[in-house]
Structures are given as C-alpha cells and as structure tokens.
Amino acid sequence: MHEGRPHIVDRIKNREITLVLNTPLGKQTRHDDKQIRSAAIMGGIPCITTRAGISALVQALGALHDGEYLVKRIQHHHRFRTPSASAPARAALAKP
C-alpha cells in the first residue's frame, strides 16, 4: 500500500478482488495487513492470513479441480473419534 494508489485496499473496496491471501512480514506490512483485513471483512471477501490456511485452500482447489473429493457431514468425523476419559462422567451428569 505504501507504494501508491490504486493499492490493494482500493481494489478490495471497488470489488475487483474476490479472495485475499495475505501473510504479513515486518513492521510496515503489519500496518498494511490490518487495513487489508479490515477492508476484506467489511467487503465480505474471504481473507486467509496463514501459510497453513493457504496450503489447505490450494489442496482443496486441486481436489475440486481433479474431482477427487468426498463431502461428509461434520458429525461423521466426530462419530469415529475416540472418547476421552471424562466422557462417561459427562454422560452420567447429563442424565436426568
């Protein structure tokens, strides 16, 4: 942003950008990052700020492109988790 206008925030506000991938580094970019994130949030534009998040997005887009994905309900994933040691105690407390 410090390089002049139009900059990324201008483009976000003008609806020219539909996805923000932003991994800040250094003092100047932290200031810019706050303005970029704020503009994205106000504009309802997805904003990913970590390398792990960007990596997950790239993998998901690759799977979507290749047709190699399976949609499952979130409950499906929880059904197969090992219950914690305190689960029976919580279940006993929940019974009337």
Biopython code that builds the backbone (N, CA, C, O; Angstrom):
import numpy as np
from Bio.PDB.StructureBuilder import StructureBuilder

atoms = [
    (1, "MET", "N", (0.814, -1.190, 0.000)),
    (1, "MET", "CA", (0.000, 0.000, 0.000)),
    (1, "MET", "C", (0.857, 1.252, 0.000)),
    (1, "MET", "O", (0.456, 2.279, -0.547)),
    (2, "HIS", "N", (2.022, 1.177, 0.602)),
    (2, "HIS", "CA", (2.883, 2.351, 0.707)),
    (2, "HIS", "C", (3.506, 2.748, -0.630)),
    (2, "HIS", "O", (4.210, 3.754, -0.716)),
    (3, "GLU", "N", (3.244, 1.949, -1.681)),
    (3, "GLU", "CA", (3.813, 2.251, -2.992)),
    (3, "GLU", "C", (2.917, 3.159, -3.822)),
    (3, "GLU", "O", (3.276, 3.519, -4.943)),
    (4, "GLY", "N", (1.765, 3.534, -3.293)),
    (4, "GLY", "CA", (0.888, 4.461, -4.012)),
    (4, "GLY", "C", (-0.443, 3.843, -4.384)),
    (4, "GLY", "O", (-0.703, 2.667, -4.131)),
    (5, "ARG", "N", (-1.285, 4.677, -4.998)),
    (5, "ARG", "CA", (-2.633, 4.276, -5.353)),
    (5, "ARG", "C", (-2.754, 4.073, -6.846)),
    (5, "ARG", "O", (-1.985, 4.671, -7.599)),
    (6, "PRO", "N", (-3.671, 3.270, -7.299)),
    (6, "PRO", "CA", (-4.574, 2.437, -6.506)),
    (6, "PRO", "C", (-3.804, 1.263, -5.889)),
    (6, "PRO", "O", (-2.930, 0.671, -6.522)),
    (7, "HIS", "N", (-4.148, 0.947, -4.648)),
    (7, "HIS", "CA", (-3.499, -0.163, -3.963)),
    (7, "HIS", "C", (-4.545, -1.217, -3.622)),
    (7, "HIS", "O", (-5.709, -1.092, -4.001)),
    (8, "ILE", "N", (-4.131, -2.239, -2.916)),
    (8, "ILE", "CA", (-4.975, -3.392, -2.645)),
    (8, "ILE", "C", (-6.276, -3.013, -1.941)),
    (8, "ILE", "O", (-7.329, -3.557, -2.273)),
    (9, "VAL", "N", (-6.228, -2.108, -0.992)),
    (9, "VAL", "CA", (-7.450, -1.718, -0.278)),
    (9, "VAL", "C", (-8.426, -1.047, -1.237)),
    (9, "VAL", "O", (-9.631, -1.285, -1.163)),
    (10, "ASP", "N", (-7.910, -0.209, -2.140)),
    (10, "ASP", "CA", (-8.769, 0.409, -3.152)),
    (10, "ASP", "C", (-9.445, -0.655, -4.007)),
    (10, "ASP", "O", (-10.642, -0.579, -4.284)),
    (11, "ARG", "N", (-8.674, -1.632, -4.414)),
    (11, "ARG", "CA", (-9.213, -2.698, -5.277)),
    (11, "ARG", "C", (-10.235, -3.557, -4.533)),
    (11, "ARG", "O", (-11.222, -4.000, -5.121)),
    (12, "ILE", "N", (-10.001, -3.792, -3.248)),
    (12, "ILE", "CA", (-10.974, -4.540, -2.441)),
    (12, "ILE", "C", (-12.274, -3.752, -2.353)),
    (12, "ILE", "O", (-13.352, -4.309, -2.562)),
    (13, "LYS", "N", (-12.181, -2.467, -2.048)),
    (13, "LYS", "CA", (-13.377, -1.624, -1.931)),
    (13, "LYS", "C", (-14.122, -1.494, -3.252)),
    (13, "LYS", "O", (-15.343, -1.342, -3.259)),
    (14, "ASN", "N", (-13.406, -1.553, -4.367)),
    (14, "ASN", "CA", (-14.020, -1.460, -5.696)),
    (14, "ASN", "C", (-14.542, -2.803, -6.191)),
    (14, "ASN", "O", (-15.003, -2.914, -7.327)),
    (15, "ARG", "N", (-14.469, -3.831, -5.332)),
    (15, "ARG", "CA", (-14.945, -5.185, -5.646)),
    (15, "ARG", "C", (-14.194, -5.800, -6.822)),
    (15, "ARG", "O", (-14.766, -6.582, -7.581)),
    (16, "GLU", "N", (-12.922, -5.455, -6.979)),
    (16, "GLU", "CA", (-12.085, -6.020, -8.032)),
    (16, "GLU", "C", (-11.381, -7.284, -7.562)),
    (16, "GLU", "O", (-10.775, -7.995, -8.365)),
    (17, "ILE", "N", (-11.456, -7.566, -6.278)),
    (17, "ILE", "CA", (-10.765, -8.718, -5.682)),
    (17, "ILE", "C", (-11.800, -9.575, -4.972)),
    (17, "ILE", "O", (-12.660, -9.054, -4.261)),
    (18, "THR", "N", (-11.720, -10.890, -5.161)),
    (18, "THR", "CA", (-12.705, -11.789, -4.558)),
    (18, "THR", "C", (-12.108, -12.699, -3.488)),
    (18, "THR", "O", (-12.847, -13.393, -2.790)),
    (19, "LEU", "N", (-10.793, -12.704, -3.350)),
    (19, "LEU", "CA", (-10.130, -13.524, -2.340)),
    (19, "LEU", "C", (-8.813, -12.858, -1.977)),
    (19, "LEU", "O", (-8.060, -12.441, -2.858)),
    (20, "VAL", "N", (-8.531, -12.757, -0.674)),
    (20, "VAL", "CA", (-7.283, -12.149, -0.207)),
    (20, "VAL", "C", (-6.427, -13.230, 0.457)),
    (20, "VAL", "O", (-6.866, -13.897, 1.395)),
    (21, "LEU", "N", (-5.203, -13.392, -0.043)),
    (21, "LEU", "CA", (-4.203, -14.262, 0.566)),
    (21, "LEU", "C", (-3.097, -13.336, 1.052)),
    (21, "LEU", "O", (-2.381, -12.745, 0.244)),
    (22, "ASN", "N", (-2.956, -13.208, 2.360)),
    (22, "ASN", "CA", (-2.053, -12.197, 2.902)),
    (22, "ASN", "C", (-1.279, -12.762, 4.083)),
    (22, "ASN", "O", (-1.857, -13.050, 5.131)),
    (23, "THR", "N", (0.025, -12.918, 3.914)),
    (23, "THR", "CA", (0.891, -13.357, 5.012)),
    (23, "THR", "C", (1.871, -12.233, 5.308)),
    (23, "THR", "O", (2.892, -12.111, 4.631)),
    (24, "PRO", "N", (1.578, -11.415, 6.302)),
    (24, "PRO", "CA", (2.405, -10.239, 6.586)),
    (24, "PRO", "C", (3.779, -10.597, 7.136)),
    (24, "PRO", "O", (3.962, -11.624, 7.789)),
    (25, "LEU", "N", (4.736, -9.724, 6.855)),
    (25, "LEU", "CA", (6.099, -9.904, 7.347)),
    (25, "LEU", "C", (6.696, -8.521, 7.580)),
    (25, "LEU", "O", (6.813, -7.729, 6.645)),
    (26, "GLY", "N", (7.066, -8.233, 8.797)),
    (26, "GLY", "CA", (7.711, -6.966, 9.097)),
    (26, "GLY", "C", (6.749, -5.913, 9.604)),
    (26, "GLY", "O", (5.530, -6.082, 9.554)),
    (27, "LYS", "N", (7.322, -4.814, 10.096)),
    (27, "LYS", "CA", (6.537, -3.746, 10.729)),
    (27, "LYS", "C", (5.613, -3.040, 9.737)),
    (27, "LYS", "O", (4.439, -2.830, 10.040)),
    (28, "GLN", "N", (6.116, -2.674, 8.567)),
    (28, "GLN", "CA", (5.299, -1.960, 7.580)),
    (28, "GLN", "C", (4.138, -2.823, 7.118)),
    (28, "GLN", "O", (3.018, -2.326, 7.001)),
    (29, "THR", "N", (4.371, -4.089, 6.855)),
    (29, "THR", "CA", (3.293, -4.943, 6.370)),
    (29, "THR", "C", (2.254, -5.211, 7.445)),
    (29, "THR", "O", (1.093, -5.452, 7.113)),
    (30, "ARG", "N", (2.626, -5.178, 8.732)),
    (30, "ARG", "CA", (1.629, -5.346, 9.794)),
    (30, "ARG", "C", (0.604, -4.216, 9.758)),
    (30, "ARG", "O", (-0.593, -4.441, 9.938)),
    (31, "HIS", "N", (1.087, -3.009, 9.524)),
    (31, "HIS", "CA", (0.172, -1.863, 9.413)),
    (31, "HIS", "C", (-0.730, -2.043, 8.192)),
    (31, "HIS", "O", (-1.945, -1.867, 8.284)),
    (32, "ASP", "N", (-0.144, -2.389, 7.066)),
    (32, "ASP", "CA", (-0.916, -2.616, 5.843)),
    (32, "ASP", "C", (-1.885, -3.784, 6.030)),
    (32, "ASP", "O", (-3.031, -3.731, 5.583)),
    (33, "ASP", "N", (-1.414, -4.833, 6.693)),
    (33, "ASP", "CA", (-2.220, -6.034, 6.897)),
    (33, "ASP", "C", (-3.519, -5.710, 7.604)),
    (33, "ASP", "O", (-4.570, -6.231, 7.229)),
    (34, "LYS", "N", (-3.473, -4.869, 8.610)),
    (34, "LYS", "CA", (-4.675, -4.504, 9.355)),
    (34, "LYS", "C", (-5.685, -3.827, 8.433)),
    (34, "LYS", "O", (-6.878, -4.125, 8.498)),
    (35, "GLN", "N", (-5.225, -2.936, 7.591)),
    (35, "GLN", "CA", (-6.115, -2.240, 6.669)),
    (35, "GLN", "C", (-6.671, -3.190, 5.611)),
    (35, "GLN", "O", (-7.840, -3.100, 5.238)),
    (36, "ILE", "N", (-5.832, -4.092, 5.135)),
    (36, "ILE", "CA", (-6.267, -5.066, 4.131)),
    (36, "ILE", "C", (-7.325, -5.993, 4.718)),
    (36, "ILE", "O", (-8.368, -6.216, 4.103)),
    (37, "ARG", "N", (-7.058, -6.535, 5.912)),
    (37, "ARG", "CA", (-8.020, -7.432, 6.572)),
    (37, "ARG", "C", (-9.335, -6.710, 6.841)),
    (37, "ARG", "O", (-10.410, -7.262, 6.605)),
    (38, "SER", "N", (-9.252, -5.491, 7.331)),
    (38, "SER", "CA", (-10.468, -4.721, 7.627)),
    (38, "SER", "C", (-11.297, -4.492, 6.370)),
    (38, "SER", "O", (-12.517, -4.660, 6.390)),
    (39, "ALA", "N", (-10.649, -4.113, 5.291)),
    (39, "ALA", "CA", (-11.369, -3.884, 4.030)),
    (39, "ALA", "C", (-12.004, -5.183, 3.528)),
    (39, "ALA", "O", (-13.133, -5.178, 3.038)),
    (40, "ALA", "N", (-11.277, -6.288, 3.650)),
    (40, "ALA", "CA", (-11.813, -7.580, 3.211)),
    (40, "ALA", "C", (-13.033, -7.967, 4.044)),
    (40, "ALA", "O", (-14.045, -8.400, 3.495)),
    (41, "ILE", "N", (-12.943, -7.814, 5.357)),
    (41, "ILE", "CA", (-14.059, -8.164, 6.242)),
    (41, "ILE", "C", (-15.265, -7.283, 5.933)),
    (41, "ILE", "O", (-16.385, -7.776, 5.805)),
    (42, "MET", "N", (-15.034, -5.992, 5.817)),
    (42, "MET", "CA", (-16.132, -5.064, 5.526)),
    (42, "MET", "C", (-16.776, -5.368, 4.165)),
    (42, "MET", "O", (-17.974, -5.157, 3.978)),
    (43, "GLY", "N", (-15.975, -5.861, 3.227)),
    (43, "GLY", "CA", (-16.489, -6.188, 1.899)),
    (43, "GLY", "C", (-16.999, -7.604, 1.769)),
    (43, "GLY", "O", (-17.472, -7.999, 0.703)),
    (44, "GLY", "N", (-16.909, -8.384, 2.853)),
    (44, "GLY", "CA", (-17.375, -9.765, 2.804)),
    (44, "GLY", "C", (-16.505, -10.646, 1.924)),
    (44, "GLY", "O", (-16.987, -11.612, 1.332)),
    (45, "ILE", "N", (-15.224, -10.314, 1.839)),
    (45, "ILE", "CA", (-14.293, -11.054, 0.993)),
    (45, "ILE", "C", (-13.470, -11.997, 1.868)),
    (45, "ILE", "O", (-12.917, -11.567, 2.880)),
    (46, "PRO", "N", (-13.379, -13.281, 1.496)),
    (46, "PRO", "CA", (-12.570, -14.208, 2.284)),
    (46, "PRO", "C", (-11.116, -13.738, 2.347)),
    (46, "PRO", "O", (-10.558, -13.259, 1.360)),
    (47, "CYS", "N", (-10.518, -13.886, 3.529)),
    (47, "CYS", "CA", (-9.145, -13.439, 3.753)),
    (47, "CYS", "C", (-8.402, -14.526, 4.515)),
    (47, "CYS", "O", (-8.758, -14.853, 5.647)),
    (48, "ILE", "N", (-7.378, -15.078, 3.897)),
    (48, "ILE", "CA", (-6.581, -16.126, 4.528)),
    (48, "ILE", "C", (-5.219, -15.530, 4.850)),
    (48, "ILE", "O", (-4.562, -14.958, 3.981)),
    (49, "THR", "N", (-4.792, -15.669, 6.118)),
    (49, "THR", "CA", (-3.593, -14.968, 6.570)),
    (49, "THR", "C", (-2.473, -15.875, 7.056)),
    (49, "THR", "O", (-1.481, -15.386, 7.596)),
    (50, "THR", "N", (-2.608, -17.190, 6.877)),
    (50, "THR", "CA", (-1.541, -18.093, 7.303)),
    (50, "THR", "C", (-1.114, -18.979, 6.146)),
    (50, "THR", "O", (-1.890, -19.243, 5.228)),
    (51, "ARG", "N", (0.121, -19.429, 6.204)),
    (51, "ARG", "CA", (0.607, -20.357, 5.166)),
    (51, "ARG", "C", (-0.160, -21.665, 5.211)),
    (51, "ARG", "O", (-0.451, -22.254, 4.170)),
    (52, "ALA", "N", (-0.490, -22.126, 6.418)),
    (52, "ALA", "CA", (-1.254, -23.374, 6.550)),
    (52, "ALA", "C", (-2.637, -23.225, 5.916)),
    (52, "ALA", "O", (-3.116, -24.137, 5.242)),
    (53, "GLY", "N", (-3.274, -22.079, 6.134)),
    (53, "GLY", "CA", (-4.584, -21.838, 5.534)),
    (53, "GLY", "C", (-4.515, -21.785, 4.022)),
    (53, "GLY", "O", (-5.381, -22.326, 3.336)),
    (54, "ILE", "N", (-3.487, -21.134, 3.503)),
    (54, "ILE", "CA", (-3.310, -21.046, 2.051)),
    (54, "ILE", "C", (-3.027, -22.426, 1.476)),
    (54, "ILE", "O", (-3.548, -22.774, 0.416)),
    (55, "SER", "N", (-2.210, -23.212, 2.161)),
    (55, "SER", "CA", (-1.910, -24.570, 1.717)),
    (55, "SER", "C", (-3.179, -25.420, 1.668)),
    (55, "SER", "O", (-3.394, -26.159, 0.707)),
    (56, "ALA", "N", (-4.020, -25.317, 2.699)),
    (56, "ALA", "CA", (-5.278, -26.059, 2.731)),
    (56, "ALA", "C", (-6.182, -25.640, 1.572)),
    (56, "ALA", "O", (-6.823, -26.481, 0.941)),
    (57, "LEU", "N", (-6.227, -24.344, 1.296)),
    (57, "LEU", "CA", (-7.034, -23.846, 0.181)),
    (57, "LEU", "C", (-6.537, -24.405, -1.147)),
    (57, "LEU", "O", (-7.335, -24.850, -1.972)),
    (58, "VAL", "N", (-5.235, -24.385, -1.355)),
    (58, "VAL", "CA", (-4.654, -24.890, -2.603)),
    (58, "VAL", "C", (-4.961, -26.382, -2.766)),
    (58, "VAL", "O", (-5.313, -26.830, -3.857)),
    (59, "GLN", "N", (-4.828, -27.145, -1.681)),
    (59, "GLN", "CA", (-5.141, -28.579, -1.745)),
    (59, "GLN", "C", (-6.619, -28.797, -2.067)),
    (59, "GLN", "O", (-6.959, -29.661, -2.875)),
    (60, "ALA", "N", (-7.489, -28.020, -1.441)),
    (60, "ALA", "CA", (-8.926, -28.162, -1.679)),
    (60, "ALA", "C", (-9.277, -27.802, -3.119)),
    (60, "ALA", "O", (-10.068, -28.496, -3.760)),
    (61, "LEU", "N", (-8.696, -26.725, -3.626)),
    (61, "LEU", "CA", (-8.961, -26.336, -5.008)),
    (61, "LEU", "C", (-8.440, -27.379, -5.991)),
    (61, "LEU", "O", (-9.072, -27.645, -7.014)),
    (62, "GLY", "N", (-7.282, -27.971, -5.677)),
    (62, "GLY", "CA", (-6.742, -29.042, -6.521)),
    (62, "GLY", "C", (-7.662, -30.248, -6.545)),
    (62, "GLY", "O", (-7.927, -30.812, -7.607)),
    (63, "ALA", "N", (-8.148, -30.644, -5.379)),
    (63, "ALA", "CA", (-9.075, -31.779, -5.301)),
    (63, "ALA", "C", (-10.369, -31.469, -6.035)),
    (63, "ALA", "O", (-10.914, -32.326, -6.731)),
    (64, "LEU", "N", (-10.860, -30.250, -5.884)),
    (64, "LEU", "CA", (-12.078, -29.843, -6.578)),
    (64, "LEU", "C", (-11.879, -29.898, -8.086)),
    (64, "LEU", "O", (-12.744, -30.379, -8.818)),
    (65, "HIS", "N", (-10.743, -29.406, -8.543)),
    (65, "HIS", "CA", (-10.431, -29.407, -9.974)),
    (65, "HIS", "C", (-10.319, -30.823, -10.522)),
    (65, "HIS", "O", (-10.799, -31.109, -11.619)),
    (66, "ASP", "N", (-9.684, -31.712, -9.755)),
    (66, "ASP", "CA", (-9.478, -33.096, -10.195)),
    (66, "ASP", "C", (-10.700, -33.974, -9.979)),
    (66, "ASP", "O", (-10.753, -35.098, -10.480)),
    (67, "GLY", "N", (-11.689, -33.470, -9.234)),
    (67, "GLY", "CA", (-12.873, -34.264, -8.933)),
    (67, "GLY", "C", (-12.613, -35.336, -7.894)),
    (67, "GLY", "O", (-13.382, -36.293, -7.796)),
    (68, "GLU", "N", (-11.544, -35.200, -7.113)),
    (68, "GLU", "CA", (-11.157, -36.202, -6.125)),
    (68, "GLU", "C", (-11.522, -35.742, -4.716)),
    (68, "GLU", "O", (-10.642, -35.538, -3.880)),
    (69, "TYR", "N", (-12.786, -35.582, -4.461)),
    (69, "TYR", "CA", (-13.192, -35.162, -3.131)),
    (69, "TYR", "C", (-14.479, -35.882, -2.754)),
    (69, "TYR", "O", (-15.241, -36.323, -3.615)),
    (70, "LEU", "N", (-14.697, -35.989, -1.475)),
    (70, "LEU", "CA", (-15.892, -36.615, -0.939)),
    (70, "LEU", "C", (-16.427, -35.710, 0.165)),
    (70, "LEU", "O", (-15.702, -35.367, 1.099)),
    (71, "VAL", "N", (-17.669, -35.335, 0.059)),
    (71, "VAL", "CA", (-18.275, -34.467, 1.056)),
    (71, "VAL", "C", (-18.875, -35.337, 2.152)),
    (71, "VAL", "O", (-19.636, -36.265, 1.878)),
    (72, "LYS", "N", (-18.520, -35.024, 3.405)),
    (72, "LYS", "CA", (-19.057, -35.751, 4.552)),
    (72, "LYS", "C", (-19.603, -34.749, 5.552)),
    (72, "LYS", "O", (-19.115, -33.623, 5.647)),
    (73, "ARG", "N", (-20.611, -35.161, 6.291)),
    (73, "ARG", "CA", (-21.127, -34.316, 7.360)),
    (73, "ARG", "C", (-20.099, -34.250, 8.482)),
    (73, "ARG", "O", (-19.360, -35.212, 8.698)),
    (74, "ILE", "N", (-20.041, -33.154, 9.183)),
    (74, "ILE", "CA", (-19.094, -32.992, 10.287)),
    (74, "ILE", "C", (-19.339, -34.051, 11.358)),
    (74, "ILE", "O", (-18.398, -34.494, 12.017)),
    (75, "GLN", "N", (-20.594, -34.460, 11.536)),
    (75, "GLN", "CA", (-20.922, -35.474, 12.523)),
    (75, "GLN", "C", (-20.247, -36.806, 12.201)),
    (75, "GLN", "O", (-19.936, -37.582, 13.105)),
    (76, "HIS", "N", (-20.024, -37.066, 10.930)),
    (76, "HIS", "CA", (-19.356, -38.299, 10.525)),
    (76, "HIS", "C", (-17.946, -38.364, 11.120)),
    (76, "HIS", "O", (-17.514, -39.420, 11.580)),
    (77, "HIS", "N", (-17.249, -37.266, 11.110)),
    (77, "HIS", "CA", (-15.884, -37.234, 11.634)),
    (77, "HIS", "C", (-15.869, -37.410, 13.145)),
    (77, "HIS", "O", (-14.972, -38.061, 13.681)),
    (78, "HIS", "N", (-16.835, -36.847, 13.832)),
    (78, "HIS", "CA", (-16.881, -36.951, 15.292)),
    (78, "HIS", "C", (-17.312, -38.338, 15.753)),
    (78, "HIS", "O", (-16.947, -38.760, 16.850)),
    (79, "ARG", "N", (-18.069, -39.042, 14.949)),
    (79, "ARG", "CA", (-18.547, -40.371, 15.297)),
    (79, "ARG", "C", (-17.390, -41.342, 15.500)),
    (79, "ARG", "O", (-17.492, -42.268, 16.305)),
    (80, "PHE", "N", (-16.300, -41.140, 14.784)),
    (80, "PHE", "CA", (-15.190, -42.078, 14.835)),
    (80, "PHE", "C", (-14.054, -41.640, 15.749)),
    (80, "PHE", "O", (-13.014, -42.296, 15.798)),
    (81, "ARG", "N", (-14.235, -40.559, 16.460)),
    (81, "ARG", "CA", (-13.206, -40.105, 17.400)),
    (81, "ARG", "C", (-13.249, -40.963, 18.646)),
    (81, "ARG", "O", (-14.319, -41.415, 19.055)),
    (82, "THR", "N", (-12.093, -41.193, 19.254)),
    (82, "THR", "CA", (-12.019, -41.934, 20.500)),
    (82, "THR", "C", (-12.503, -41.039, 21.629)),
    (82, "THR", "O", (-12.002, -39.927, 21.789)),
    (83, "PRO", "N", (-13.476, -41.508, 22.420)),
    (83, "PRO", "CA", (-13.952, -40.649, 23.509)),
    (83, "PRO", "C", (-12.878, -40.446, 24.564)),
    (83, "PRO", "O", (-12.052, -41.325, 24.807)),
    (84, "SER", "N", (-12.902, -39.292, 25.179)),
    (84, "SER", "CA", (-11.923, -39.005, 26.223)),
    (84, "SER", "C", (-12.307, -39.733, 27.496)),
    (84, "SER", "O", (-13.422, -40.240, 27.619)),
    (85, "ALA", "N", (-11.390, -39.783, 28.434)),
    (85, "ALA", "CA", (-11.617, -40.488, 29.690)),
    (85, "ALA", "C", (-12.757, -39.865, 30.483)),
    (85, "ALA", "O", (-13.422, -40.555, 31.256)),
    (86, "SER", "N", (-12.987, -38.589, 30.303)),
    (86, "SER", "CA", (-14.038, -37.930, 31.082)),
    (86, "SER", "C", (-15.404, -38.009, 30.408)),
    (86, "SER", "O", (-16.388, -37.524, 30.967)),
    (87, "ALA", "N", (-15.488, -38.609, 29.220)),
    (87, "ALA", "CA", (-16.776, -38.697, 28.530)),
    (87, "ALA", "C", (-17.830, -39.443, 29.334)),
    (87, "ALA", "O", (-18.964, -38.967, 29.398)),
    (88, "PRO", "N", (-17.526, -40.603, 29.965)),
    (88, "PRO", "CA", (-18.559, -41.284, 30.759)),
    (88, "PRO", "C", (-19.049, -40.410, 31.908)),
    (88, "PRO", "O", (-20.237, -40.421, 32.229)),
    (89, "ALA", "N", (-18.153, -39.662, 32.523)),
    (89, "ALA", "CA", (-18.553, -38.793, 33.638)),
    (89, "ALA", "C", (-19.489, -37.703, 33.146)),
    (89, "ALA", "O", (-20.470, -37.383, 33.817)),
    (90, "ARG", "N", (-19.201, -37.127, 31.981)),
    (90, "ARG", "CA", (-20.072, -36.105, 31.414)),
    (90, "ARG", "C", (-21.422, -36.701, 31.059)),
    (90, "ARG", "O", (-22.452, -36.067, 31.285)),
    (91, "ALA", "N", (-21.437, -37.919, 30.501)),
    (91, "ALA", "CA", (-22.688, -38.574, 30.138)),
    (91, "ALA", "C", (-23.531, -38.850, 31.376)),
    (91, "ALA", "O", (-24.751, -38.686, 31.350)),
    (92, "ALA", "N", (-22.882, -39.270, 32.460)),
    (92, "ALA", "CA", (-23.615, -39.547, 33.704)),
    (92, "ALA", "C", (-24.234, -38.271, 34.259)),
    (92, "ALA", "O", (-25.346, -38.305, 34.785)),
    (93, "LEU", "N", (-23.543, -37.167, 34.152)),
    (93, "LEU", "CA", (-24.064, -35.898, 34.652)),
    (93, "LEU", "C", (-25.237, -35.396, 33.804)),
    (93, "LEU", "O", (-26.116, -34.691, 34.300)),
    (94, "ALA", "N", (-25.240, -35.769, 32.519)),
    (94, "ALA", "CA", (-26.277, -35.280, 31.613)),
    (94, "ALA", "C", (-27.590, -36.019, 31.791)),
    (94, "ALA", "O", (-28.632, -35.510, 31.380)),
    (95, "LYS", "N", (-27.578, -37.206, 32.391)),
    (95, "LYS", "CA", (-28.799, -37.988, 32.556)),
    (95, "LYS", "C", (-29.672, -37.377, 33.651)),
    (95, "LYS", "O", (-29.157, -36.912, 34.668)),
    (96, "PRO", "N", (-31.005, -37.376, 33.447)),
    (96, "PRO", "CA", (-31.902, -36.784, 34.452)),
    (96, "PRO", "C", (-32.003, -37.634, 35.703)),
    (96, "PRO", "O", (-32.716, -37.274, 36.639)),
]
sb = StructureBuilder()
sb.init_structure("model")
sb.init_model(0)
sb.init_chain("A")
sb.init_seg("    ")
for serial, (resi, resn, name, xyz) in enumerate(atoms, 1):
    if name == "N":
        sb.init_residue(resn, " ", resi, " ")
    sb.init_atom(name, np.array(xyz, "f"), 0.0, 1.0, " ", f" {name:<3s}", serial, name[0])
structure = sb.get_structure()
